[in-house]
Amino acid sequence: MDYNYHAHTKYCHHASGEMEEYVKRSIENGIRHFGFSEHLPFRFPDGKEASFYRIYLADVPTYLKEANRLREVYKNQIDIKIGYEMEYYPLYFKEMLKSALDNNAEYLILGQHYLQNEYPNGYPSGAKTTNDDDILEYVDCVLKGMKTGIFSYVAHPDLLDYIGDNDELYLTEMRKICVASKEYNIPLEINFNGARDLCVYPGDRFFAIAGEVGCPVTFGMDAHTAMDAYDERNLVMAKEMVKRHNLNYIGKPELVLLQEKKEELIKKFSLA
């Protein structure tokens, strides 16, 4: 594995470590394509940056300056991209995309951490639920996000922790994500952080469907410490999952480079 586009640092308030530590750890272990992907900075319409886990807008200039410095210093050893992890919220999609473009996002990954919206009373997608409607809402947002064409891949697509009795609904709806992944050629991520934290993801229930559908699959370290920037133990886990479910593992995902499409996106989504 010579790539990792999923990494969080101290700027997301629930990770730790300096950006340069992540780069050095990556280089030392053969990573040649790397991306910083802090959670998208965003101010809600009431003026609040209400999400504890996002990079603050005030920190973005420092984040960008340091990423660009590291890109220059280590340019002969690693290719560094600057990105963000972003949700698809129907109410705020245009505003969030504008924030991404205004804050120099070179790429985005889709991580649907909440159902429909997180603020002020959002329900976390990763919380245990027996509510069938949560499946429908989660899948609806992910599908609509994929359809926009702005995301390079879907982070932890199996984040939803459904523990209800309606297995048929779960399997039917999750298959829709896998089919859309194949149709739009947007990879689904086997997420290493979920394995580190013993979460429901990455899970066999979901990736068995991905194997049947044959949709593209990639890996993401989802680093929250510098040591996580290369996670050999869970790389072994991910490779075993690929083999177990005969997954269509594509390796390094092709990034949707947003700054190259900025004017097109502004026009397409009426962001001006």
C-alpha positions as CSV (number, residue, x, y, z in Angstrom):
1,M,0.0,0.0,0.0
2,D,1.7,3.1,-1.2
3,Y,-1.1,5.6,-0.7
4,N,-3.3,7.0,2.1
5,Y,-5.8,9.9,1.5
6,H,-7.5,9.7,4.9
7,A,-5.7,11.4,7.8
8,H,-6.7,13.7,10.6
9,T,-4.3,15.7,12.8
10,K,-4.6,17.8,15.9
11,Y,-6.8,20.3,14.0
12,C,-9.9,18.1,14.1
13,H,-9.8,18.2,18.0
14,H,-10.1,14.4,18.4
15,A,-6.8,13.4,16.9
16,S,-3.3,14.3,17.9
17,G,0.1,15.0,16.3
18,E,1.8,17.5,14.1
19,M,1.3,17.3,10.4
20,E,5.0,16.7,9.7
21,E,5.0,13.6,11.9
22,Y,2.3,12.1,9.7
23,V,4.3,12.8,6.6
24,K,7.5,11.3,8.0
25,R,5.7,8.2,9.3
26,S,4.2,7.7,5.8
27,I,7.5,8.1,4.0
28,E,9.3,5.7,6.3
29,N,6.8,3.0,5.4
30,G,6.6,3.4,1.7
31,I,3.6,5.7,1.3
32,R,4.1,7.8,-1.8
33,H,0.7,9.4,-2.2
34,F,-0.7,11.1,0.9
35,G,-3.6,13.4,1.7
36,F,-4.6,15.4,4.8
37,S,-8.4,15.2,5.1
38,E,-9.5,17.2,8.2
39,H,-13.3,17.4,8.7
40,L,-14.6,20.2,6.6
41,P,-14.7,23.6,8.2
42,F,-18.2,24.9,8.2
43,R,-20.3,27.7,9.8
44,F,-24.0,27.0,10.1
45,P,-26.5,29.6,9.1
46,D,-26.9,30.8,12.7
47,G,-23.2,31.7,12.6
48,K,-22.0,28.8,14.8
49,E,-19.2,26.4,14.1
50,A,-21.2,23.9,16.1
51,S,-19.3,20.7,15.4
52,F,-16.6,19.8,17.8
53,Y,-14.8,17.6,15.4
54,R,-14.3,20.0,12.5
55,I,-11.2,22.1,11.8
56,Y,-12.1,25.6,12.8
57,L,-12.1,28.2,10.1
58,A,-9.6,30.2,12.0
59,D,-7.1,27.3,11.8
60,V,-7.5,26.7,8.1
61,P,-4.8,29.2,7.0
62,T,-2.3,27.4,9.3
63,Y,-3.4,24.0,8.0
64,L,-3.0,25.0,4.4
65,K,0.3,26.8,5.0
66,E,1.8,23.8,6.8
67,A,0.5,21.3,4.2
68,N,2.0,23.4,1.4
69,R,5.3,23.7,3.3
70,L,5.5,20.0,3.7
71,R,4.6,19.4,0.1
72,E,7.6,21.5,-0.9
73,V,10.0,20.0,1.6
74,Y,9.2,16.4,0.8
75,K,8.3,16.8,-2.8
76,N,10.9,14.2,-3.9
77,Q,9.7,11.6,-1.5
78,I,5.9,11.9,-1.4
79,D,3.0,13.6,-3.2
80,I,0.8,15.5,-0.8
81,K,-2.7,16.5,-1.4
82,I,-4.9,18.8,0.7
83,G,-8.5,17.6,1.2
84,Y,-11.4,17.4,3.6
85,E,-13.8,14.8,4.8
86,M,-17.4,16.0,4.2
87,E,-21.0,14.9,4.7
88,Y,-23.9,15.2,2.3
89,Y,-26.6,17.2,4.1
90,P,-29.6,18.1,1.9
91,L,-30.1,21.4,3.7
92,Y,-26.5,22.6,3.5
93,F,-24.9,20.9,0.5
94,K,-24.2,24.0,-1.5
95,E,-22.9,26.0,1.5
96,M,-20.6,23.1,2.4
97,L,-19.3,22.6,-1.1
98,K,-18.6,26.4,-1.3
99,S,-16.7,26.2,2.0
100,A,-14.6,23.3,0.6
101,L,-13.8,25.3,-2.5
102,D,-13.1,28.5,-0.7
103,N,-10.8,26.7,1.7
104,N,-8.7,25.2,-1.1
105,A,-10.0,21.6,-1.1
106,E,-8.1,19.6,-3.7
107,Y,-10.3,16.6,-3.0
108,L,-13.2,15.5,-0.8
109,I,-14.1,12.1,0.7
110,L,-17.7,11.4,1.7
111,G,-18.1,10.4,5.3
112,Q,-21.7,10.5,6.4
113,H,-21.3,10.9,10.1
114,Y,-24.8,12.1,10.8
115,L,-28.3,11.4,9.4
116,Q,-29.5,14.2,7.2
117,N,-27.9,16.9,9.4
118,E,-25.8,17.1,12.6
119,Y,-26.9,20.4,14.0
120,P,-28.6,21.2,16.3
121,N,-30.1,17.8,17.0
122,G,-28.5,15.4,14.6
123,Y,-28.3,11.6,15.2
124,P,-24.8,10.1,14.7
125,S,-24.8,7.5,11.9
126,G,-22.4,5.3,14.0
127,A,-24.7,5.1,17.0
128,K,-26.4,1.8,17.5
129,T,-30.0,1.9,16.2
130,T,-33.0,-0.4,15.7
131,N,-34.9,2.2,13.7
132,D,-35.5,1.1,10.1
133,D,-35.9,4.7,9.0
134,D,-32.3,5.4,10.0
135,I,-31.2,2.9,7.3
136,L,-33.3,4.7,4.7
137,E,-32.0,8.2,5.7
138,Y,-28.4,7.1,5.8
139,V,-28.5,5.4,2.4
140,D,-30.4,8.3,0.9
141,C,-27.7,10.8,1.9
142,V,-24.9,8.6,0.7
143,L,-26.5,8.0,-2.6
144,K,-27.2,11.6,-3.2
145,G,-23.7,12.5,-2.2
146,M,-22.2,10.0,-4.6
147,K,-24.4,11.3,-7.4
148,T,-23.0,14.8,-7.1
149,G,-19.7,13.6,-8.5
150,I,-17.6,15.7,-6.2
151,F,-16.3,12.9,-3.9
152,S,-13.3,10.8,-4.6
153,Y,-14.5,7.9,-2.6
154,V,-16.9,7.0,0.3
155,A,-15.2,6.6,3.7
156,H,-16.5,3.9,6.0
157,P,-19.6,3.2,3.9
158,D,-20.7,0.6,6.5
159,L,-20.6,3.2,9.4
160,L,-24.3,2.7,10.2
161,D,-24.6,0.4,13.2
162,Y,-28.0,-1.2,12.6
163,I,-28.8,-3.8,15.3
164,G,-32.6,-4.2,14.5
165,D,-34.3,-7.3,13.2
166,N,-35.0,-6.1,9.6
167,D,-31.9,-7.7,8.0
168,E,-33.6,-7.8,4.6
169,L,-34.0,-4.0,4.6
170,Y,-30.4,-3.5,5.7
171,L,-29.1,-5.8,2.9
172,T,-31.4,-4.3,0.2
173,E,-30.4,-0.7,1.1
174,M,-26.7,-1.3,1.5
175,R,-26.7,-3.1,-1.9
176,K,-27.9,0.3,-3.4
177,I,-24.7,1.9,-2.1
178,C,-22.6,-0.9,-3.7
179,V,-24.5,-0.7,-7.0
180,A,-24.1,3.1,-7.1
181,S,-20.4,2.7,-6.4
182,K,-20.0,0.5,-9.4
183,E,-22.3,2.7,-11.6
184,Y,-20.5,6.0,-10.7
185,N,-17.1,4.3,-10.3
186,I,-16.7,5.8,-6.8
187,P,-14.7,3.4,-4.5
188,L,-15.9,2.3,-1.1
189,E,-13.3,2.4,1.7
190,I,-12.3,-0.4,4.0
191,N,-11.6,1.8,7.0
192,F,-8.7,1.0,9.3
193,N,-9.8,3.3,12.2
194,G,-13.0,1.4,12.7
195,A,-10.9,-1.8,13.2
196,R,-8.5,0.0,15.6
197,D,-11.5,1.2,17.7
198,L,-13.3,-2.1,17.5
199,C,-16.3,-0.5,15.8
200,V,-19.0,-2.2,13.7
201,Y,-17.0,-1.2,10.6
202,P,-15.3,-2.5,8.5
203,G,-17.8,-5.4,8.6
204,D,-18.3,-8.6,6.7
205,R,-22.1,-8.1,6.5
206,F,-21.5,-5.0,4.2
207,F,-18.5,-6.1,2.3
208,A,-20.0,-9.5,1.4
209,I,-22.5,-7.4,-0.6
210,A,-19.7,-5.3,-2.2
211,G,-18.0,-8.6,-3.3
212,E,-21.2,-9.8,-4.9
213,V,-21.7,-6.5,-6.7
214,G,-18.1,-6.1,-7.8
215,C,-17.9,-2.4,-6.9
216,P,-14.5,-0.8,-6.6
217,V,-12.9,-0.9,-3.1
218,T,-10.0,1.0,-1.7
219,F,-8.2,1.3,1.7
220,G,-8.1,4.3,4.1
221,M,-5.8,4.4,7.2
222,D,-8.1,7.1,8.7
223,A,-5.2,8.1,10.8
224,H,-5.8,10.0,14.1
225,T,-2.2,9.7,15.4
226,A,1.1,9.8,13.5
227,M,1.6,6.1,14.2
228,D,-1.7,5.4,12.5
229,A,-0.4,7.0,9.3
230,Y,0.9,3.5,8.6
231,D,-1.1,0.7,10.2
232,E,0.4,-2.6,9.2
233,R,-1.8,-4.7,11.4
234,N,-5.0,-3.5,9.9
235,L,-3.5,-3.5,6.4
236,V,-3.3,-7.3,6.9
237,M,-6.9,-7.3,8.1
238,A,-8.0,-5.4,5.0
239,K,-6.1,-7.7,2.6
240,E,-7.8,-10.7,4.3
241,M,-11.2,-9.0,3.8
242,V,-10.5,-8.5,0.1
243,K,-9.6,-12.2,-0.2
244,R,-12.5,-13.4,1.9
245,H,-15.1,-11.6,-0.2
246,N,-13.4,-11.5,-3.5
247,L,-13.5,-7.7,-3.5
248,N,-12.6,-5.6,-6.5
249,Y,-9.7,-3.9,-4.8
250,I,-8.4,-1.1,-7.0
251,G,-5.5,0.2,-4.9
252,K,-5.0,4.0,-5.0
253,P,-8.2,5.8,-5.8
254,E,-8.3,8.4,-8.6
255,L,-9.0,11.7,-7.0
256,V,-11.6,14.2,-8.2
257,L,-9.4,17.3,-8.3
258,L,-11.8,20.0,-7.3
259,Q,-9.7,23.1,-7.9
260,E,-9.4,22.1,-11.5
261,K,-13.2,21.9,-11.7
262,K,-13.9,24.9,-9.6
263,E,-15.5,27.2,-12.1
264,E,-17.5,24.2,-13.5
265,L,-18.8,23.3,-10.0
266,I,-19.7,26.9,-9.2
267,K,-21.8,27.1,-12.3
268,K,-23.3,23.6,-11.9
269,F,-24.4,24.0,-8.3
270,S,-25.1,27.8,-8.5
271,L,-22.6,28.6,-5.8
272,A,-21.8,32.2,-6.9
